[in-house]
Amino acid sequence: MQIIAFNGSPRKNGNTSTLIKAVLEGAASAGATTTEVNLHHINMKGCMACYSCNEIKFGVCAQKDDLSPFLESIKTCDGVIFGCPIYMYRVSGQMKLLVDRMYSLYSPKTEGGGYNSEVPPGKKFAMIISQGAPDAEQYIRSARWLAGMAGTGLGMEEAGRIIHTAGAMGQVAENQDLLQQAKDLGRKMAGK
Ligand SMILES: Cc1cc2nc3c(=O)[nH]c(=O)nc-3n(C[C@H](O)[C@H](O)[C@H](O)COP(=O)(O)O)c2cc1C
């Protein structure tokens, strides 16, 4: 059981990172092998719009950089976690770069338009979103977009999501309930 987490926050000890660590701790306690990818801290470029993934080699992103092996891991792992803060009402830029690169995991259908998923079936995904605003529903459209593009659109089943509302000063490290929810989500991702 392999779980990979993509962290779209630049803050290594911030709210997103703390929650991702808790999810991975839960997953590991249930027997999973875990990997965290800090998108801000790897050498990663955006999509270069070459359409190689759509026209030449389905399922493979022609942009070669530090993200390349982790894009491949999405096809081979059992579960994927997407974690990021809300920046300017949307997912962080680091997360948007990842999702753009995940276009390579969609391949065009031969007839009738639309896309097939190049991700084998049977995988789960979960989301961690941290925001300053107190209303957890405020950026629901951004959460739905992330779930659709990076998860369900590729045939993955959502295991759950955590929306952390930081408020003016809030640090998730003080929120034991939410940390426990994150650990439970990790265990669920690992099938426990
Ligand atoms: C550039 C920037 C833009 C932000 N925009 C928003 C926003 O539109 N709405 C919001 O609720 N919080 C916003 N925030 C606050 C962060 O989402 C919040 O502090 C979050 O907990 C940070 O997560 P982290 O600790 O994982 O980095 C913004 C923060 C930054 C740095």
The ligand as a MOL file (V3000), in Angstrom:
LIG
                    3D

  0  0  0     0  0            999 V3000
M  V30 BEGIN CTAB
M  V30 COUNTS 31 33 0 0 0
M  V30 BEGIN ATOM
M  V30 1 C -0.4990 35.0070 -0.9900 0
M  V30 2 C -1.5410 34.5780 0.0030 0
M  V30 3 C -2.8710 34.6760 -0.3550 0
M  V30 4 C -3.8600 34.2570 0.5330 0
M  V30 5 N -5.1650 34.3240 0.1230 0
M  V30 6 C -6.1420 33.8820 0.9550 0
M  V30 7 C -7.4990 33.9060 0.5370 0
M  V30 8 O -7.8560 34.3320 -0.5650 0
M  V30 9 N -8.4420 33.4640 1.4130 0
M  V30 10 C -8.1190 32.9810 2.6480 0
M  V30 11 O -9.0000 32.5570 3.3880 0
M  V30 12 N -6.8220 32.9060 3.0680 0
M  V30 13 C -5.8330 33.3500 2.2490 0
M  V30 14 N -4.5150 33.2800 2.6520 0
M  V30 15 C -4.2160 32.7070 3.9740 0
M  V30 16 C -3.7620 31.2420 3.8920 0
M  V30 17 O -4.6480 30.4570 3.1130 0
M  V30 18 C -3.7420 30.6530 5.3010 0
M  V30 19 O -2.8690 31.4230 6.1370 0
M  V30 20 C -3.3330 29.2020 5.3120 0
M  V30 21 O -3.5360 28.6700 6.6140 0
M  V30 22 C -1.8600 29.0360 4.9470 0
M  V30 23 O -1.5540 27.6720 4.8960 0
M  V30 24 P -0.0900 27.1050 5.2440 0
M  V30 25 O 0.1380 27.3470 6.7160 0
M  V30 26 O -0.1510 25.6880 4.8970 0
M  V30 27 O 0.8920 27.8380 4.3880 0
M  V30 28 C -3.5180 33.7370 1.8030 0
M  V30 29 C -2.1520 33.6480 2.1520 0
M  V30 30 C -1.1780 34.0660 1.2670 0
M  V30 31 C 0.2760 33.9620 1.6550 0
M  V30 END ATOM
M  V30 BEGIN BOND
M  V30 1 1 1 2
M  V30 2 1 2 3
M  V30 3 2 2 30
M  V30 4 2 3 4
M  V30 5 1 4 5
M  V30 6 1 4 28
M  V30 7 2 5 6
M  V30 8 1 6 7
M  V30 9 1 6 13
M  V30 10 2 7 8
M  V30 11 1 7 9
M  V30 12 1 9 10
M  V30 13 2 10 11
M  V30 14 1 10 12
M  V30 15 2 12 13
M  V30 16 1 13 14
M  V30 17 1 14 15
M  V30 18 1 14 28
M  V30 19 1 15 16
M  V30 20 1 16 17
M  V30 21 1 16 18
M  V30 22 1 18 19
M  V30 23 1 18 20
M  V30 24 1 20 21
M  V30 25 1 20 22
M  V30 26 1 22 23
M  V30 27 1 23 24
M  V30 28 2 24 25
M  V30 29 1 24 26
M  V30 30 1 24 27
M  V30 31 2 28 29
M  V30 32 1 29 30
M  V30 33 1 30 31
M  V30 END BOND
M  V30 END CTAB
M  END
